[in-house]
Amino acid sequence: MDTSLITTSTGLDGYRVVKHLGVVRGITVRSRSALGNIAGGFQSLFGGRLSIYVELCENAREEAYQLLIQHAQAIGANAIINMRYDANEVMQGITEVLAYGTAVVVEKV
């Protein structure tokens, strides 16, 4: 899938939606290792950017995004509109990251 055809908007300029295929999602659940939590806690003592946790969040979002794309492709979509992220703590230290949107088939206008 061409990632330029994935948008948080309700449409794509220059394209028209010819078929709605429904909601698609990619979900992952992640946690940081005990050593990673210790390193993150140590970083937090000094304030500022917590690179250990930034990396964890970026990896989780990327994985959810790639799973979203795979789900959309599996049902025949060539684009995703209204794409969003959501995150929830499942239990202390374990976070679910969800990427979701509407799978569509578009064609150039």
Backbone as a chain_set.jsonl record, in Angstrom:
{"seq": "MDTSLITTSTGLDGYRVVKHLGVVRGITVRSRSALGNIAGGFQSLFGGRLSIYVELCENAREEAYQLLIQHAQAIGANAIINMRYDANEVMQGITEVLAYGTAVVVEKV", "coords": {"N": [[0.847, -1.179, 0.0], [0.517, 2.202, -0.804], [1.814, 4.528, 1.273], [1.164, 7.193, 1.189], [-1.466, 7.219, 0.749], [-2.746, 6.93, 3.105], [-4.487, 8.476, 5.568], [-5.405, 10.905, 8.081], [-7.54, 12.363, 7.52], [-10.932, 12.659, 6.18], [-11.053, 12.087, 3.555], [-9.255, 11.868, 0.391], [-7.44, 14.157, -1.386], [-7.735, 14.52, -4.858], [-8.493, 11.949, -5.316], [-11.174, 9.587, -5.46], [-13.42, 7.906, -3.361], [-14.34, 4.689, -4.035], [-15.254, 2.432, -2.892], [-16.191, 1.432, 0.324], [-14.697, -0.481, 2.785], [-14.83, -0.993, 5.447], [-14.012, -0.867, 9.006], [-10.638, -1.09, 9.957], [-7.865, -2.436, 11.813], [-4.855, -2.339, 13.75], [-3.144, -3.861, 16.315], [-1.099, -3.857, 19.192], [0.575, -5.045, 22.101], [2.624, -3.939, 24.59], [5.5, -3.959, 26.789], [8.044, -2.686, 28.933], [11.204, -4.04, 29.711], [12.385, -5.2, 32.933], [14.959, -4.206, 33.412], [14.964, -2.121, 31.579], [12.983, -0.507, 32.688], [14.255, 0.262, 35.031], [16.382, 1.754, 33.955], [14.855, 3.738, 32.689], [13.621, 4.889, 34.92], [15.881, 5.918, 36.178], [16.669, 7.799, 34.245], [14.498, 9.534, 34.495], [15.003, 10.834, 36.843], [16.627, 12.931, 36.197], [15.112, 14.5, 34.595], [13.618, 15.892, 31.563], [13.784, 14.58, 28.196], [12.77, 11.246, 27.921], [14.38, 8.907, 26.648], [14.391, 6.095, 26.583], [11.707, 5.377, 26.958], [10.522, 6.799, 24.902], [11.498, 5.46, 22.652], [10.309, 2.939, 23.06], [7.572, 3.624, 22.801], [7.518, 4.653, 20.163], [8.244, 2.351, 18.708], [6.094, 0.656, 19.342], [3.93, 2.074, 18.226], [4.663, 2.049, 15.512], [4.617, -0.691, 14.97], [1.874, -1.263, 15.387], [0.818, 0.352, 13.355], [1.882, -0.864, 11.013], [0.601, -3.345, 11.208], [-2.029, -2.49, 10.909], [-1.967, -1.643, 8.215], [-1.449, -4.122, 6.985], [-3.84, -5.478, 7.628], [-5.72, -3.935, 6.222], [-4.844, -4.312, 3.57], [-5.281, -7.047, 3.346], [-8.021, -7.224, 3.104], [-8.473, -6.056, 0.717], [-8.142, -3.289, 0.365], [-6.853, -0.159, -0.911], [-6.276, 2.127, 0.288], [-6.442, 4.071, 3.345], [-8.623, 5.849, 5.313], [-9.375, 8.417, 7.772], [-7.601, 7.623, 9.807], [-6.396, 6.725, 13.013], [-4.758, 6.764, 16.267], [-4.753, 4.983, 19.367], [-4.252, 4.445, 22.836], [-3.975, 2.379, 25.683], [-3.574, 1.555, 29.097], [-3.123, -1.684, 29.984], [-2.458, -3.144, 32.219], [-0.444, -2.274, 35.055], [2.443, -0.977, 33.679], [2.107, -2.289, 31.27], [1.106, -1.722, 28.072], [-1.391, -1.191, 25.638], [-1.436, -0.524, 22.217], [-3.255, 0.856, 19.655], [-3.92, 1.132, 16.259], [-6.156, 2.477, 13.999], [-8.658, 2.72, 11.404], [-10.592, 3.576, 8.441], [-10.924, 1.306, 5.918], [-10.597, 1.646, 2.457], [-11.321, 1.619, -1.08], [-9.822, 3.47, -3.503], [-9.78, 5.654, -6.371], [-7.96, 7.533, -8.816], [-9.018, 10.837, -9.583]], "CA": [[0.0, 0.0, 0.0], [1.221, 3.479, -0.856], [1.504, 5.175, 2.549], [0.596, 8.52, 0.971], [-2.911, 7.025, 0.689], [-3.224, 6.732, 4.474], [-4.679, 9.837, 6.058], [-6.305, 11.15, 9.207], [-8.671, 13.087, 6.944], [-12.051, 11.824, 5.752], [-10.928, 11.865, 2.12], [-7.935, 12.084, -0.191], [-7.499, 15.068, -2.529], [-7.345, 13.925, -6.122], [-8.996, 10.568, -5.371], [-12.537, 9.41, -4.985], [-13.67, 6.611, -2.725], [-15.282, 3.896, -4.832], [-15.797, 1.355, -2.059], [-15.842, 1.382, 1.748], [-14.542, -1.881, 3.202], [-15.051, -1.096, 6.882], [-12.966, -0.517, 9.973], [-9.477, -1.971, 10.073], [-7.064, -2.088, 12.984], [-3.622, -3.029, 14.096], [-3.023, -3.749, 17.768], [0.042, -4.5, 19.832], [0.666, -4.841, 23.546], [4.062, -3.869, 24.879], [5.989, -3.563, 28.109], [9.479, -2.482, 29.004], [11.816, -5.022, 30.609], [12.724, -4.692, 34.265], [16.162, -3.371, 33.278], [14.544, -0.902, 30.878], [12.276, 0.329, 33.658], [15.264, 0.837, 35.929], [17.065, 2.803, 33.187], [13.894, 4.825, 32.52], [13.496, 5.55, 36.213], [17.108, 6.685, 36.382], [16.576, 8.965, 33.356], [13.481, 10.46, 34.986], [15.567, 11.612, 37.947], [17.283, 14.114, 35.643], [14.13, 15.259, 33.82], [13.827, 15.974, 30.124], [13.319, 13.521, 27.292], [13.039, 9.89, 28.406], [14.617, 8.211, 25.383], [14.034, 4.677, 26.729], [10.27, 5.255, 26.766], [10.213, 7.3, 23.56], [11.782, 4.351, 21.734], [9.261, 1.936, 23.266], [6.325, 4.139, 22.222], [7.68, 4.709, 18.704], [8.204, 0.973, 18.199], [4.729, 0.148, 19.484], [3.09, 2.733, 17.214], [5.051, 1.562, 14.187], [4.113, -2.051, 14.829], [0.416, -1.173, 15.222], [0.61, 0.942, 12.028], [2.155, -1.9, 10.01], [-0.483, -4.328, 11.316], [-3.18, -1.823, 10.299], [-1.782, -1.725, 6.762], [-1.634, -5.53, 6.6], [-5.266, -5.798, 7.725], [-6.393, -3.253, 5.107], [-4.474, -4.996, 2.328], [-5.88, -8.38, 3.346], [-9.424, -7.15, 2.681], [-8.538, -5.475, -0.621], [-8.07, -1.827, 0.346], [-5.633, 0.482, -1.397], [-6.132, 3.361, 1.061], [-7.076, 4.099, 4.664], [-8.987, 7.203, 5.715], [-9.76, 8.563, 9.183], [-6.679, 6.819, 10.611], [-6.159, 7.238, 14.365], [-4.08, 5.924, 17.265], [-5.279, 4.998, 20.721], [-3.406, 3.65, 23.738], [-4.56, 2.115, 26.996], [-2.772, 0.719, 29.982], [-3.826, -2.931, 30.279], [-2.13, -3.265, 33.638], [0.714, -1.426, 35.318], [3.633, -1.273, 32.887], [1.766, -2.976, 30.019], [0.282, -0.797, 27.294], [-1.949, -1.583, 24.35], [-1.464, 0.548, 21.226], [-4.175, 0.517, 18.585], [-4.031, 1.999, 15.088], [-7.396, 2.082, 13.33], [-9.166, 3.624, 10.388], [-11.551, 3.007, 7.507], [-10.309, 0.765, 4.704], [-11.352, 2.027, 1.272], [-10.716, 1.51, -2.387], [-9.892, 4.788, -4.141], [-9.216, 5.783, -7.72], [-7.635, 8.925, -9.146], [-10.095, 11.579, -10.249]], "C": [[0.89, 1.24, 0.0], [0.849, 4.261, 0.408], [1.006, 6.608, 2.376], [-0.929, 8.441, 0.853], [-3.478, 6.607, 2.044], [-3.305, 8.117, 5.09], [-5.585, 9.878, 7.287], [-7.532, 11.928, 8.753], [-9.775, 12.107, 6.538], [-12.032, 11.555, 4.254], [-9.523, 12.143, 1.652], [-8.08, 12.991, -1.412], [-6.992, 14.365, -3.779], [-7.801, 12.492, -6.305], [-10.465, 10.564, -4.981], [-12.671, 8.0, -4.437], [-14.71, 5.874, -3.565], [-15.888, 2.752, -4.024], [-15.282, 1.499, -0.624], [-15.79, -0.09, 2.16], [-14.701, -2.082, 4.703], [-13.837, -0.729, 7.716], [-11.866, -1.57, 9.95], [-8.655, -1.507, 11.267], [-5.783, -2.891, 13.026], [-3.423, -2.814, 15.58], [-1.766, -4.464, 18.235], [-0.015, -4.19, 21.316], [2.133, -4.935, 23.909], [4.322, -3.555, 26.348], [7.491, -3.38, 28.004], [10.022, -3.528, 29.964], [12.131, -4.378, 31.959], [13.956, -3.798, 34.203], [15.842, -2.062, 32.573], [13.81, 0.043, 31.803], [13.23, 0.986, 34.639], [15.983, 1.981, 35.226], [16.142, 3.999, 32.98], [13.696, 5.605, 33.804], [14.701, 6.416, 36.518], [17.089, 7.947, 35.521], [15.602, 9.996, 33.915], [13.982, 11.308, 36.155], [16.169, 12.921, 37.456], [16.34, 14.974, 34.804], [14.448, 15.236, 32.336], [13.279, 14.765, 29.388], [13.729, 12.145, 27.835], [13.175, 8.965, 27.201], [14.245, 6.727, 25.434], [12.547, 4.488, 26.418], [9.824, 5.794, 25.405], [10.408, 6.181, 22.54], [10.705, 3.266, 21.846], [7.958, 2.374, 22.599], [6.395, 4.194, 20.703], [7.595, 3.318, 18.085], [6.797, 0.389, 18.258], [3.809, 0.772, 18.442], [3.404, 2.235, 15.818], [4.531, 0.147, 13.955], [2.599, -2.049, 14.609], [0.072, -0.631, 13.838], [0.818, -0.091, 10.926], [1.078, -2.987, 10.029], [-1.779, -3.777, 10.72], [-3.114, -1.939, 8.779], [-2.012, -3.157, 6.279], [-3.111, -5.923, 6.613], [-6.022, -5.181, 6.547], [-6.093, -3.947, 3.778], [-5.153, -6.361, 2.227], [-7.347, -8.36, 2.909], [-9.587, -6.381, 1.368], [-8.488, -3.961, -0.711], [-6.781, -1.347, -0.309], [-5.397, 1.816, -0.695], [-6.826, 3.198, 2.409], [-7.359, 5.56, 4.983], [-9.378, 7.207, 7.189], [-8.878, 7.746, 10.12], [-6.414, 7.511, 11.95], [-5.32, 6.251, 15.17], [-4.836, 6.033, 18.576], [-4.337, 4.146, 21.564], [-4.101, 3.537, 25.089], [-3.593, 1.286, 27.811], [-3.604, -0.498, 30.361], [-3.663, -3.269, 31.758], [-0.848, -2.475, 33.842], [1.92, -1.894, 34.509], [3.368, -1.993, 31.572], [0.747, -2.123, 29.275], [-0.139, -1.402, 25.973], [-1.893, -0.347, 23.444], [-2.291, 0.051, 20.053], [-4.092, 1.576, 17.496], [-5.283, 1.54, 14.355], [-7.816, 3.134, 12.321], [-10.182, 2.909, 9.513], [-10.827, 2.578, 6.245], [-11.208, 1.125, 3.518], [-10.585, 1.645, 0.014], [-10.925, 2.873, -3.039], [-9.352, 4.689, -5.573], [-8.975, 7.26, -7.988], [-8.798, 9.561, -9.89], [-9.593, 12.106, -11.579]], "O": [[1.888, 1.306, 0.718], [-0.315, 4.618, 0.59], [0.475, 7.186, 3.324], [-1.607, 9.468, 0.855], [-4.551, 6.007, 2.123], [-2.315, 8.847, 5.131], [-6.417, 8.996, 7.496], [-8.465, 12.125, 9.532], [-9.58, 10.892, 6.55], [-12.911, 10.863, 3.74], [-8.686, 12.604, 2.428], [-8.767, 12.634, -2.369], [-5.956, 13.702, -3.76], [-7.528, 11.882, -7.339], [-10.931, 11.444, -4.256], [-12.115, 7.041, -4.974], [-15.816, 6.369, -3.779], [-16.903, 2.175, -4.413], [-14.083, 1.666, -0.398], [-16.728, -0.847, 1.91], [-14.705, -3.217, 5.179], [-12.789, -0.338, 7.201], [-12.129, -2.772, 9.926], [-8.731, -0.351, 11.683], [-5.656, -3.958, 12.426], [-3.525, -1.683, 16.055], [-1.419, -5.535, 17.737], [-0.591, -3.184, 21.728], [2.804, -5.91, 23.568], [3.489, -2.974, 27.043], [8.122, -3.877, 27.071], [9.354, -3.868, 30.942], [12.139, -3.154, 32.089], [14.004, -2.756, 34.857], [16.382, -1.013, 32.926], [13.987, 1.259, 31.722], [13.033, 2.136, 35.032], [16.178, 3.048, 35.807], [16.581, 5.145, 33.08], [13.611, 6.833, 33.787], [14.566, 7.516, 37.053], [17.441, 9.03, 35.989], [15.849, 11.198, 33.822], [13.441, 12.381, 36.423], [16.221, 13.904, 38.196], [16.721, 16.054, 34.353], [15.432, 14.631, 31.909], [12.428, 14.033, 29.893], [14.893, 11.919, 28.164], [12.211, 8.322, 26.785], [13.826, 6.164, 24.423], [12.169, 3.557, 25.706], [8.858, 5.298, 24.826], [9.567, 5.985, 21.662], [10.246, 2.738, 20.833], [7.315, 1.582, 21.91], [5.437, 3.823, 20.025], [6.948, 3.132, 17.054], [6.362, -0.293, 17.33], [2.995, 0.074, 17.839], [2.492, 2.021, 15.019], [4.058, -0.174, 12.865], [2.101, -2.759, 13.736], [-0.874, -1.108, 13.211], [0.01, -0.18, 10.001], [0.689, -3.493, 8.976], [-2.54, -4.517, 10.097], [-4.102, -2.295, 8.136], [-2.693, -3.375, 5.277], [-3.578, -6.62, 5.712], [-6.871, -5.837, 5.943], [-6.991, -4.144, 2.96], [-5.554, -6.778, 1.141], [-7.859, -9.359, 2.403], [-10.709, -6.088, 0.955], [-8.768, -3.402, -1.772], [-5.756, -2.027, -0.271], [-4.46, 2.546, -1.019], [-7.672, 2.323, 2.595], [-6.465, 6.404, 4.932], [-9.669, 6.166, 7.778], [-9.364, 7.228, 11.127], [-6.231, 8.727, 12.007], [-5.186, 5.08, 14.816], [-5.477, 7.045, 18.858], [-3.698, 3.228, 21.05], [-4.73, 4.482, 25.566], [-2.884, 0.428, 27.285], [-4.66, -0.369, 30.981], [-4.62, -3.631, 32.442], [-0.231, -2.05, 32.865], [2.363, -3.036, 34.627], [4.307, -2.281, 30.83], [-0.336, -1.839, 29.786], [0.654, -2.04, 25.28], [-2.264, 0.749, 23.865], [-2.055, -1.036, 19.524], [-4.182, 2.772, 17.773], [-5.456, 0.346, 14.113], [-7.385, 4.285, 12.379], [-10.585, 1.782, 9.803], [-10.19, 3.394, 5.579], [-12.423, 0.934, 3.567], [-9.382, 1.386, 0.042], [-12.048, 3.371, -3.122], [-8.593, 3.785, -5.924], [-9.678, 8.126, -7.466], [-9.467, 8.927, -10.706], [-10.341, 12.762, -12.304]]}, "num_chains": 1, "name": "protein.A"}
